[in-house]
Amino acid sequence: MKIRAGQLLLERPGLIFILFLGMGINLVGYYIVYWLELPLFLDSVGTFLAAAVLGPWLGAACGLFSNLLIGLIDNPVMIPFALVNIVIGIIVGLFSWHFRFRSLFVVIIAALVSALVSSLLGTVITVFVFGGVSGGVIDAFVAGMATSGREIFSSTFLVRLPVNIGDKLFSAFLIRIFLLLFPERWKGYA
């Protein structure tokens, strides 16, 4: 029988810390990418953590509130991408609920599924909300592909896919290492 998210937090109130830690990690990841101009995202590492430990609904909440916070304090472009972070929370949380987040195989599959879905959703948002560019470092690669004759949708997707694969694998492995260090009472669903 699955424990509900609210019940999990009531039984182990220290886990609420994980929700806020996840949001903080997302914020730090966003600013690392922004300041170093990396062709990555890193704004969902904390969502992976929250989802793996707290399940899909609180993982989704972490993703939503992280993007809203970044959008309100720094970059409004991030607000529509909250949908991507919400879906990552749901995917990783479901993998954690059903398969635990302790097996290397589960970690890799969760990361790859998240990468594919993130690429598709991110492409749709970028193309239909922002016309194909969202102000990130990867936009230069998208522009290069688009000027070579590719359609904007395929250019955006083909650039985002490998970036998301690397980003989500990094996020998943980092969280896997964190979980090995967590005390058992903090592992929730993981």
C-alpha positions as CSV (number, residue, x, y, z in Angstrom):
1,M,0.0,0.0,0.0
2,K,1.3,3.4,-1.0
3,I,1.6,6.1,1.6
4,R,0.1,9.4,0.5
5,A,2.4,12.4,0.2
6,G,0.7,14.3,3.1
7,Q,0.8,11.3,5.3
8,L,4.5,10.8,4.6
9,L,5.2,14.4,5.6
10,L,3.1,14.0,8.8
11,E,4.9,10.8,9.8
12,R,8.3,12.1,9.0
13,P,8.2,15.9,9.3
14,G,11.9,16.2,8.5
15,L,11.1,15.3,4.9
16,I,9.6,18.8,4.4
17,F,13.2,19.9,4.4
18,I,13.7,17.8,1.2
19,L,11.0,19.8,-0.6
20,F,12.8,23.1,0.2
21,L,16.2,21.6,-0.4
22,G,15.1,20.5,-3.8
23,M,13.8,24.0,-4.6
24,G,17.1,25.5,-3.4
25,I,19.2,23.0,-5.5
26,N,17.1,24.0,-8.6
27,L,17.8,27.6,-8.0
28,V,21.5,27.1,-7.5
29,G,21.6,24.9,-10.7
30,Y,19.8,27.5,-12.7
31,Y,22.3,30.2,-11.6
32,I,25.4,28.0,-12.2
33,V,24.2,27.5,-15.8
34,Y,23.4,31.2,-16.2
35,W,26.7,32.5,-14.8
36,L,28.9,30.0,-16.5
37,E,26.9,30.0,-19.7
38,L,26.8,26.2,-19.9
39,P,24.8,24.4,-22.6
40,L,22.8,22.6,-19.9
41,F,19.8,23.2,-17.7
42,L,20.5,21.9,-14.2
43,D,17.3,23.4,-12.9
44,S,15.7,20.1,-12.2
45,V,18.3,18.4,-10.0
46,G,16.3,19.3,-6.9
47,T,13.1,18.1,-8.6
48,F,14.8,14.7,-9.1
49,L,15.6,14.7,-5.3
50,A,12.2,15.7,-4.1
51,A,10.4,13.3,-6.5
52,A,12.7,10.4,-5.6
53,V,12.2,10.9,-1.9
54,L,8.7,12.4,-1.6
55,G,6.9,10.9,-4.7
56,P,5.4,12.3,-7.8
57,W,3.1,15.0,-6.4
58,L,5.6,16.7,-4.1
59,G,8.2,16.3,-6.8
60,A,5.9,18.1,-9.2
61,A,5.3,20.8,-6.5
62,C,9.0,21.3,-6.1
63,G,9.4,21.7,-9.9
64,L,6.4,24.1,-10.1
65,F,7.5,26.3,-7.2
66,S,11.2,26.4,-8.4
67,N,10.3,27.6,-11.8
68,L,7.8,30.2,-10.4
69,L,10.4,31.5,-8.0
70,I,13.1,31.8,-10.7
71,G,10.5,33.4,-13.0
72,L,9.5,35.9,-10.4
73,I,12.9,36.9,-9.1
74,D,15.0,36.7,-12.2
75,N,13.8,35.4,-15.5
76,P,10.0,35.3,-16.5
77,V,10.9,33.1,-19.4
78,M,11.2,30.2,-16.9
79,I,7.5,30.3,-15.9
80,P,6.1,28.4,-18.9
81,F,8.9,25.8,-18.5
82,A,7.4,25.0,-15.0
83,L,5.3,22.4,-17.0
84,V,8.6,20.6,-17.9
85,N,9.8,20.6,-14.3
86,I,6.3,19.4,-13.1
87,V,6.4,16.5,-15.5
88,I,9.9,15.6,-14.5
89,G,8.7,15.4,-10.9
90,I,5.8,13.1,-11.8
91,I,8.0,10.8,-14.0
92,V,10.8,10.5,-11.4
93,G,8.3,10.2,-8.5
94,L,6.4,7.4,-10.3
95,F,9.7,5.5,-11.0
96,S,10.6,5.9,-7.3
97,W,7.1,4.8,-6.1
98,H,7.1,1.7,-8.3
99,F,10.7,0.7,-8.6
100,R,12.5,2.6,-5.9
101,F,15.4,4.9,-6.9
102,R,18.2,2.6,-5.7
103,S,18.8,0.4,-8.8
104,L,21.2,1.9,-11.3
105,F,19.0,0.5,-14.1
106,V,15.9,2.4,-12.7
107,V,18.0,5.6,-12.3
108,I,19.1,5.4,-16.0
109,I,15.6,4.7,-17.4
110,A,14.0,7.4,-15.3
111,A,16.7,9.9,-16.6
112,L,16.2,8.9,-20.2
113,V,12.4,9.0,-20.0
114,S,12.6,12.4,-18.3
115,A,15.1,13.6,-21.0
116,L,12.8,12.6,-23.9
117,V,9.7,14.1,-22.4
118,S,11.6,17.2,-21.3
119,S,12.9,17.6,-24.9
120,L,9.4,17.3,-26.4
121,L,7.7,19.6,-23.9
122,G,10.6,22.1,-23.9
123,T,10.5,22.2,-27.7
124,V,6.7,22.8,-27.8
125,I,7.0,25.6,-25.3
126,T,10.0,27.2,-26.9
127,V,8.5,27.1,-30.4
128,F,4.9,28.0,-29.7
129,V,5.5,30.4,-26.8
130,F,8.8,32.0,-27.8
131,G,9.1,31.4,-31.5
132,G,11.9,28.9,-31.2
133,V,14.4,30.7,-29.0
134,S,14.1,31.2,-25.2
135,G,17.3,33.1,-24.4
136,G,19.5,30.2,-23.4
137,V,23.0,29.2,-24.5
138,I,21.6,26.4,-26.7
139,D,19.7,28.9,-28.8
140,A,22.9,29.5,-30.9
141,F,22.9,25.9,-31.8
142,V,19.2,26.0,-32.7
143,A,19.8,29.1,-34.9
144,G,22.7,27.3,-36.6
145,M,20.6,24.3,-37.4
146,A,17.6,26.4,-38.5
147,T,19.8,28.4,-40.9
148,S,21.0,25.2,-42.5
149,G,17.5,24.5,-43.7
150,R,15.9,22.6,-40.9
151,E,12.5,23.5,-39.6
152,I,12.5,25.4,-36.3
153,F,10.7,22.6,-34.4
154,S,13.1,19.9,-35.5
155,S,16.1,22.2,-34.9
156,T,14.9,23.0,-31.4
157,F,14.2,19.3,-30.6
158,L,17.4,18.0,-32.0
159,V,19.4,20.5,-30.0
160,R,17.4,19.9,-26.8
161,L,17.5,16.1,-26.8
162,P,21.3,15.5,-26.3
163,V,21.4,18.4,-23.8
164,N,18.5,16.9,-21.9
165,I,20.0,13.4,-22.0
166,G,23.2,14.7,-20.4
167,D,21.4,17.0,-18.0
168,K,19.0,14.4,-16.7
169,L,21.6,11.6,-16.5
170,F,23.8,14.0,-14.4
171,S,20.8,14.9,-12.3
172,A,19.8,11.3,-11.7
173,F,23.3,10.1,-10.8
174,L,23.9,13.0,-8.5
175,I,20.7,12.3,-6.7
176,R,21.5,8.6,-6.6
177,I,24.8,9.5,-4.8
178,F,22.9,11.8,-2.4
179,L,20.4,9.1,-1.6
180,L,23.3,6.7,-0.7
181,L,24.4,9.3,1.9
182,F,20.9,10.0,3.4
183,P,19.9,8.4,6.6
184,E,17.3,5.7,6.1
185,R,14.5,7.7,7.8
186,W,14.9,10.4,5.1
187,K,14.6,8.2,2.1
188,G,10.8,8.3,1.8
189,Y,10.0,6.4,-1.4
190,A,13.6,6.1,-2.6
